[in-house]
């Protein structure tokens, strides 16, 4: 892999990770507008914000095993695709379940790509230097 390709891959993986963290924490920053606009109770909003961790705790071991069996780039790509659709779905939500289900699917990026993107970044970092 050329230095240019390694730098591009590192930049893409870093951008994906940055957007993932923003996406994960935005609902907490706009807690009150979501509650007001979608008429959520405190409990519903709490469940919506907890959806990520609930699903992540179940899917992380499953995707960890898949990570042992599959190529990193395919698993990362699948995780990013699922995460993108889930983020779009949450943005279109008009009810509790329309928000809860996509927010729970956002964790698939973390589970599918979690360790794989870190090891990929480390690999590219060494190839760049």
C-alpha positions in Angstrom: 0.0 0.0 0.0 1.4 3.4 -1.0 1.8 6.2 1.6 -0.9 8.1 -0.2 -3.4 5.2 0.0 -2.5 4.6 3.7 -3.1 8.3 4.5 -6.5 8.3 2.6 -7.6 5.2 4.5 -6.5 6.7 7.8 -8.4 9.9 7.0 -11.6 8.0 6.1 -11.5 5.8 9.2 -10.9 8.8 11.4 -13.8 10.7 9.8 -16.1 7.7 10.2 -15.1 7.4 13.9 -15.6 11.2 14.5 -19.1 11.1 12.9 -20.0 8.0 14.9 -19.2 9.7 18.2 -21.1 12.8 17.2 -24.1 10.7 16.1 -24.0 8.8 19.4 -24.2 11.9 21.6 -26.3 14.3 19.6 -29.7 13.1 21.1 -28.4 13.9 24.6 -27.6 17.5 23.4 -31.1 18.0 21.9 -33.0 16.1 24.7 -35.6 18.8 25.3 -36.4 19.6 21.6 -36.9 15.9 20.9 -39.1 15.5 24.0 -41.2 18.5 23.0 -41.5 17.9 19.3 -42.1 14.1 19.4 -44.2 14.3 22.7 -41.9 11.8 24.4 -42.2 11.0 28.1 -39.0 11.1 30.2 -39.1 7.3 30.2 -39.4 7.0 26.5 -36.5 9.4 25.9 -34.4 7.6 28.4 -35.0 4.3 26.6 -34.2 5.9 23.3 -30.9 7.2 24.6 -30.2 3.8 26.2 -31.0 1.9 23.0 -27.4 2.2 21.7 -25.8 0.5 24.8 -28.5 -2.2 25.1 -28.0 -3.3 21.5 -24.3 -2.8 21.6 -23.9 -5.2 24.6 -25.7 -7.9 22.6 -24.2 -7.4 19.2 -20.6 -6.7 20.1 -19.7 -10.4 20.8 -21.5 -11.5 17.7 -19.7 -9.0 15.5 -16.5 -9.8 17.4 -16.8 -13.4 16.2 -17.6 -12.3 12.6 -14.5 -10.1 12.8 -12.4 -13.3 13.3 -14.1 -14.8 10.2 -14.4 -12.0 7.7 -12.2 -9.4 6.0 -12.0 -6.1 8.0 -13.0 -3.9 5.1 -16.2 -5.8 4.4 -17.3 -5.8 8.0 -16.4 -2.1 8.4 -18.3 -1.3 5.2 -21.4 -3.3 6.3 -21.3 -1.6 9.7 -21.1 1.9 8.2 -23.9 1.1 5.8 -26.2 -0.1 8.6 -25.2 2.9 10.7 -26.0 5.3 7.9 -29.5 3.9 7.3 -30.2 3.8 11.0 -29.1 7.4 11.4 -31.4 8.5 8.5 -34.2 6.5 10.0 -33.8 8.1 13.4 -33.8 11.5 11.7 -37.2 10.8 10.1 -38.8 9.4 13.3 -42.2 10.7 14.4 -42.9 8.3 17.2 -41.1 6.4 20.0 -40.6 3.2 18.1 -39.6 5.0 15.0 -36.8 6.6 17.1 -36.0 3.7 19.3 -35.4 1.0 16.7 -33.0 3.1 14.5 -31.2 4.4 17.5 -30.6 0.8 18.7 -29.3 0.0 15.2 -26.7 2.8 15.3 -24.7 0.5 17.6 -24.1 -1.9 14.7 -21.4 0.4 13.4 -19.7 0.2 16.7 -20.1 -3.5 17.1 -19.3 -4.3 13.4 -16.3 -2.1 13.1 -15.2 -1.4 16.6 -12.0 -3.3 16.9 -11.5 -3.7 13.2 -11.2 0.1 12.5 -8.8 0.5 15.4 -6.5 -2.3 14.1 -6.8 -0.9 10.6 -5.9 2.5 11.7 -2.9 1.1 13.6 -1.8 -0.8 10.5 -2.1 2.3 8.2 -0.3 4.4 10.8 2.7 2.1 10.7 2.6 2.1 6.9 2.6 5.9 6.8 5.6 6.3 9.1 
